[in-house]
Amino acid sequence: FSASQVPTAAEVGGVLVVEGVPPSAIPSADQAGLLRNLKEHGYGKYLRMQAWFKAMDSDGGGTIDKDELKQKLEEIGMSSHSRAIREVLETVDTDGDGEITITEFMDGIPNEIQANIEKNLDTMDIAEVQDAIRREVDCL
């Protein structure tokens, strides 16, 4: 669609799949939070936050646990002692299960950590992210 046209529901649904947000036909606990964060942060920051989350989720399990958090805080030069980890988890892990989901990460990661991540964490190049998105879409 062009900039002057209003996208159809199918086009919007396609864009949301590309952004990593499950379409409404696929139930997901994170869907509403991801859409809220996309609206709040805008496209660029939303993609960067997704890349940060993936980089911090070392085991690819879809959450960041205290060990992954400790490792990544050390990598970006921040305090990683048990008290600092506990404070971050208490702030960000809103459901208290000991793991940070992508929605919790986007909703609550402190600005100081965001700034250090942006500066120091080695995330995928945006071209790699776009290629990964294209591969996922091609599989649909």
N, C-alpha and C positions, 0 to 999 in steps of 0.2 A: 504494500500500500504506500501511497505517497504521503508527504507531510500534510497535504491539504485534505486528505481523506480521513474519515473516521474508520478505524479498523473494525472488522467484524469480530464477533465473539470467538470464532475459530482462529482468527489471526492472533488475537490476544492470548488465547489458550496456547498456541504454538510458541509465542514469545515466552510465556511463563515456563513452559517445559524447557526451553533453551536456557532460561535463567536458573534452572535447578529447582524450580518450585513445581511440585506435582500438580497436574491439572485437577480440577474439582472432581472428575470422575474417579480419581485414585485417592482414597482417603489417606490423610497424613496428619499426624499430630502437629507437625511443624508448619503446615501450609499457611495458616492465618498469621503466624509470627513472621514467616519469611516474607509474605506479601506486605505486612506492616513495615518491616525493615526496608524493603525495596522502596516503598513510598517515602519513608522517613529519610533514608540516607542517599537516595538517588542511585542510578545505575553504576557509576564508577566506584563509589565507596562500597556499595553492596558487593560488587565483584571482588574488590580487594579484600573485604572481610571474609568472603567465601574462601579465597586463596589463603588468607592467614589461618583460618580455621583448619583447612586441609593440611597446611604445613605443620600445624600444632598437633593434629590428630595423627601421631606417628604410626599407630597400628592400623589406621584406616577403619576403625570400628564405628565411626560416626559420632563419637563423643571424645572429650578431652578429660582424662582422669588426672589424679594428683601427680602421678609419676610423669606423665607427658607434660603437664603444666610446669613442674619443677625443671625438667630438662629444657624446655623452651625458654623459660624465664632466665635460666643460666645462659643460654645461647644469646639472648638479647641484652645481657649485662645487667639484669635486675636481680634483686634479692630473691633467693629461692629457699630460704630456711623455712622450717615447718610452720612458723607463725605467719609468714608472708603467704605461703600456699593456703593455709587455713583461712586467712582474711579474704583472699581472692575468691576461694570457693564459697565462703559465706555470702559474699557480695553478688557473685555471678550465678551460682548454682541455686536458682530459686526454688526448685522442687526438693532440694536437700538429699538427692540420691548419690552424691559424691562424684558426679560426672557432669560436665558442661556440654549441653547440646548446642547445635548451631544457633538456634533461636535465643537461648540464654546468652551465648557468646555475643551475638549481635545486639541484644537488648542491654547487656550489663557490663561489657568489658570496660574497665576504667580508662579514661582518657590518657593517663600516664602510660599505661601498658600499650594502648593503641599507638601512641607516638613512638614508643620504643620498638614495637613490631614493625611499623612503617619504615623506621630507620635501619633496623638491624636484621630482621628475619628474612632469610633467603626463601622467597616464594617463587612459584612458577612464573615464567615470563607470560605476559598477557596473551601472546601468540599461542603458547602451549595451552592456555586455558581455552582459547577460542577453538583450537583444534580438538581438544577433548570434548567440548560442547558439540562440535560438528559430528564427531564420531558417535556420541550418544544419540543425537537426533537421527543420524543415518540408520541407527539400529531400530528406531521406532517404526 
